[in-house]
Amino acid sequence: MQRELSAVAWHDDAPDPTRFTAAASEPLPTSVDWVVIGGGFSGLSAARRAAERGARVLLLEKGALRDGASSRNGGMAHVGFGASTSSIIKRFGMEGAREWLDLSRAAVRRVATLAGQGDASLMATTGIDAQWSGTGHVELTHSARGLPDLRAEADLRESLGLPVRLLDRSAVQQLTNSESFAGGLAVDEGGGVQPARLHAAMAAAAQAAGVEIREQTPATGILQIAGGYEVRTPRGSVRTQHIFGGVNGYADRLFPALRRRAIPVGSYMIATEPLAPELLAQVSGNGEMRFDTRNFLSYWRPTPDGRIAFGGRTSFWPDSLPRIARTLTARVREIHPQLASTRVTHAWGGRLSFALDRLPRVTRLDGVTHVSGCAGSGVALMTLLAEQTIDWELGGDPPLPARIAWQPVPVPYEGLPWFLPFAGIGFALEDWWNERR
Ligand SMILES: Cc1cc2nc3c(=O)[nH]c(=O)nc-3n(C[C@H](O)[C@H](O)[C@H](O)COP(=O)(O)OP(=O)(O)OC[C@H]3O[C@@H](n4cnc5c(N)ncnc54)[C@H](O)[C@@H]3O)c2cc1C
């Protein structure tokens, strides 16, 4: 494992999106309609949409397109948010909650279309197969104490029109071939993508739509000028009417207002070597996306090339990748002792961001329209919200998350979440309490 630490398993089996970018040495255009900042799902999706609507678009990516979360996540396009259904109903009422759930379902359908194989897919235009699975997901509780919450959550989702299935201990054991879980909640809508392939397909589609994509070109300054903005980069400046921010967990000093609101957090993954077909079938059920209900979440799935990709949060303190990889390896083996002698070949991490209420946001701050705060549901949500945001700026309806305010975190804070380790102690205690015997 040591040799390949820091390698992203998805990257081994996907085109490098750099091939869809313009050479960094080429001069920047002097004036465009849109500058899009950030080359992940949200930036690429917004850029493509704006270009398809006839705009001249320049996308600036600070590093390489693959540096952000979009090509290194779990690839799970699942219905739901970081916030629980009960908290959404409490805040917005049943009708409001239905709107939020419908947004999530629409986002999942949008990714299924883009990553699938139909005429409207990215594969049809780019030839890159993002390997959509359509296998749904299952949420798993480790303890019988978690069952009432799961049951309540299932009832609420059903009452909002989402079909779900509750799984008792024996159904979950049969599905997972694991003794670790007391029950589960299955949602058949949604599924998985190979995220690096989807990301590359999005870059190819954006380029084909006319977007100029520049890697190694950070936006470093934004100046309001007559009729719009001037965006500064180390390679020159560009005038623009609109600015879209797709920086999510990677917001830098250019975005102080965003950094007072969005909380970045690391998430990490490992991947095993490809498994023998019988072993893969034993541990991956129907290929559904899986995650547990702990604060110190684990999520896992089979990959299209026959590995198990397993991710999670191990600590809110700074930690080293080798240590995190060891913890995740121990976790996957605890759930599936069948993998005790299976080699872990890859480990990597990335950053996502969340709002305190764990709902996504579309917010205008200092001249930039940001799509952010995905809380681990960004594969589907960021993709759709970015498109809706372009349509909004061009005169359409606001996306649902644009209707809620985003207040700064109510403590002195700007981008370095010093309070997370303390919150982490509370989360760990809550996990322990929920699973005590
Ligand atoms: C390990 C991991 C697993 C995850 N698993 C899942 C999952 O299974 N399902 C799910 O739905 N979500 C998951 N997520 C979250 C998901 O990956 C993100 O929500 C999504 O990729 C965010 O996309 P984005 O385009 O908004 O941001 P990113 O893909 O993070 O891209 C932001 C980009 O902005 C660039 N940038 C920042 N500042 C500047 C600047 N000044 N100038 C130019 N560029 C700049 C950065 O370099 C970066 O490339 C996971 C995240 C991680 C880290």
The ligand as an ORCA input file, in Angstrom:
! r2SCAN-3c Opt
* xyz 0 1
  C     -13.433     11.747     -0.587
  C     -14.740     12.361     -0.973
  C     -15.840     11.536     -1.203
  C     -17.061     12.090     -1.581
  N     -18.095     11.239     -1.916
  C     -19.235     11.743     -2.421
  C     -20.255     10.874     -2.900
  O     -20.106      9.647     -2.913
  N     -21.398     11.433     -3.349
  C     -21.575     12.798     -3.385
  O     -22.643     13.247     -3.797
  N     -20.599     13.648     -2.991
  C     -19.441     13.152     -2.529
  N     -18.429     14.007     -2.171
  C     -18.620     15.450     -2.399
  C     -18.434     15.815     -3.896
  O     -17.238     15.283     -4.365
  C     -18.431     17.325     -4.048
  O     -19.655     17.820     -3.564
  C     -18.329     17.812     -5.475
  O     -17.330     17.142     -6.189
  C     -18.068     19.309     -5.467
  O     -17.884     19.737     -6.776
  P     -17.426     21.219     -7.063
  O     -17.242     21.333     -8.526
  O     -18.395     22.161     -6.462
  O     -16.058     21.406     -6.277
  P     -14.645     20.696     -6.507
  O     -14.745     19.511     -7.398
  O     -14.049     20.497     -5.179
  O     -13.826     21.770     -7.327
  C     -13.469     23.019     -6.778
  C     -12.296     23.550     -7.604
  O     -12.140     24.947     -7.376
  C     -10.774     25.242     -7.581
  N     -10.476     26.579     -7.040
  C     -10.550     27.011     -5.757
  N     -10.199     28.321     -5.670
  C      -9.910     28.735     -6.928
  C      -9.481     29.977     -7.498
  N      -9.267     31.062     -6.747
  N      -9.274     30.038     -8.840
  C      -9.477     28.959     -9.626
  N      -9.875     27.749     -9.134
  C     -10.097     27.636     -7.809
  C     -10.070     24.108     -6.853
  O      -8.720     23.981     -7.267
  C     -10.952     22.912     -7.240
  O     -10.455     22.211     -8.351
  C     -17.209     13.497     -1.726
  C     -16.119     14.337     -1.485
  C     -14.893     13.785     -1.105
  C     -13.726     14.698     -0.871
*
